[in-house]
Amino acid sequence: MEKLIDSFCELFGKRDGVSVYSAPGRVELGGNHTDHQRGCVLAAGVNLDMRAAAAKNGEALIRVKSEGYPLIEIDLADLSVREEDKNTTSALVRGVADAFSKRGKDVCGADMYIVSDVLRGSGLSSSAAFEVLVATALSDLCGAGFDAVEIAEIGQYAETVHFGKPSGLMDQTASSVGGIVAIDFGESPAKIEKIECDLKAHGYDLVIVDAGADHADLTAEYASIPAEMKSVAKLFGKEVLSEVAESEFYSRIAEIRRDAGDRATLRAVHFFAENLRAVREAECLRNGDFEGFLKLVSESGNSSFKYLQNIYVSGSVRDQAMAYALAVCEKLLSGRGAVRVQGGGFGGTLEAFVPCEMTESFCAGVDNMIGKDMYKVLTVRKYGGMKIR
């Protein structure tokens, strides 16, 4: 922490009132691509985080320096969406400030120096952790007093409107709230329940595996999923699939297939089953039925591969890194535990629940068959975005 503050003071000058904030990365335990349809999810904050030393600067500017990246400056006099800034860190910071303004809160000028264990492209939602971190720091420094759910909504607004990437609310909520959380986005405000579960007490480690795919811009692939699901909902006069009765969907499925196409229909099939699975997974953890939870995790992965189709980019024949990594991990687990895609998919990461006595050999196998250090053994972090000093 002292090194972080020293780096802040070296860049911005020593001053009183420097505070330190933290926001964790997240994993999705259940509910693959259900959040943007206002469905149910199960997620957790993890023990890799972003930290910021921050202080007011008395100017109409927000200055943010992320270690290893250029300094960015945001003029608070103009918080409008800039097309030329989309897909940039500047857009996220401007979006957070704009969300404050739209919620009737003044944004003060501030300086921040940020360090991170949540590597970009790691599948642990570095963008959500960044948004939550910036919003948490500004809320405290500027006296806005936003709660954890409001912080998450601010992050979602920044990512969707300013950054230009369609986003559900799961990533930001998991980072902002922390712990294992079951979230029902069908209610307003979202219903959030913390669930106590010690993975090691059940004899398992959570291992995140980077499939080693080319982390090219996959925004269009991600965006196609909510767009196609919403195209099905629109045929029922609804905005999202959570507003459509599953029985009505299946009674009209031949018509839906004709009008929306096969892939959109299959993605809707995934949603209805996955939405219920997320609820059942939460029930299993709540009741201590970890084997039941693992069975549902495997079912979720199977559905994502067959119906959601977010394992590899459409038309890609040679490059199918996620499918390869799944095959390797299933082989290494030898029928025990569970493994599935987590998060957006395509070029991202998968999660494996590995029996503790197998973790060392599992990770060695990943080293040999996927790539050196392409895994992280994680623990659940109890707390979300917070001021730590």
C-alpha positions, 0 to 999 in steps of 0.5 A, a space after each residue: 500500500 505504501 508503494 502505491 501511495 508513493 507512486 501517487 505522490 511521485 506523479 501528482 505531488 505530495 498532498 494531504 487526503 490521499 485515500 486507498 480503494 480496492 475493487 475485486 475481479 469476478 468469476 461467473 459461477 452460474 448464469 452464462 449470458 443471462 444477466 443482459 436478459 434480466 435473468 438470474 446469475 451466480 457470481 463471486 468476487 475473487 482475491 485478485 483486485 485493482 487498487 487506487 490511491 486517490 485524492 481531490 485535486 481542486 480542478 475540473 479534471 479527473 486524472 487517472 494513471 494506471 501503472 504501465 499505461 499513459 496518463 489520461 485526463 477527463 475534462 469535467 466540463 464536457 462529459 458527452 459521449 465521444 465516438 472516437 474514444 469508444 473502447 478506451 479507458 478514457 471512455 470508462 472514466 468519462 462514463 462514470 463521471 457522466 453517470 454521477 451527473 445524470 444521477 444528480 451528483 456533482 463530480 469533483 476533480 480527482 487524481 488516481 494512481 491505479 495498480 492491478 492484479 486483474 490482468 486485462 483479457 484474463 476473463 476476470 472482468 478487469 473493465 468492471 473492476 476498473 469501473 467499480 474502483 473509479 466509481 467507489 473512489 469518486 463516490 467517497 471523495 465527492 460525497 455522493 454516497 452511492 451504495 454498492 448496487 448504484 456503483 454497479 449500475 454506474 459502471 454498467 452505464 459507462 461500459 455500455 454507453 461510453 465504452 460502446 460494449 453491451 453489458 449486463 450488470 453481473 460483472 459490476 455487481 459481483 465486483 461491487 458487492 463481493 462474496 458469492 452473490 445470487 442476483 435476480 435482475 428480473 426484479 427492480 431493484 435487482 434482488 441480491 443475496 449473499 451466499 456463504 460457501 467455503 470451497 475448500 471445506 467441500 474439498 475443491 479449488 477454483 482454477 481459472 484457465 486462460 484458453 490462450 486464444 488471440 484476444 482480438 476485438 470480439 465486441 461484435 461476437 459478444 454483442 450478437 448474443 444479447 441482440 439475438 436473444 432480444 430479437 426472439 423476445 421482440 417476437 413476443 412484444 417483449 424487450 428481454 427473454 425473462 419477460 417471456 414465458 418458457 411455455 409460450 416460447 416452446 409453443 411457438 418455437 417453429 414460428 420463432 425459428 422461421 422468423 429469428 433463425 436457428 442460432 437465435 432460437 438455440 440461444 433462447 433455448 439456452 437462456 430458459 434452461 440456464 436461468 433456472 440452473 442459476 437459481 438451482 445452483 444457488 439453492 445447492 450452495 445454500 443447502 451445502 449440496 456441492 455435488 449437486 452444484 457441480 452437476 449443474 455447472 457441467 450442464 451449464 457448460 454443455 448448454 453454452 457449447 451446444 446452444 449458446 455457442 460462445 466457445 469459438 468464433 463463428 466460421 473459425 476452423 483452425 482456431 478453437 482455443 476454448 474448445 481445446 482447453 475444455 477438452 484438456 481440462 476434462 481429460 485432466 479431471 478424469 470425470 471428477 469436479 466440473 469445468 465450463 466456459 465462464 463470462 463472455 466466452 469466445 477468446 476468454 477463460 474457463 473455470 474448473 472446480 478441481 478436487 484439492 488433492 488434484 490441483 497440483 497435477 491439474 495445474 501441471 497438466 495445464 502448463 504442459 498441454 495449454 501453456 505455461 502459467 495459463 491458470 490462476 488458483 483463486 479464492 472468493 473475496 468476502 468484500 466488494 469495492 471499498 475504501 481500505 485507507 
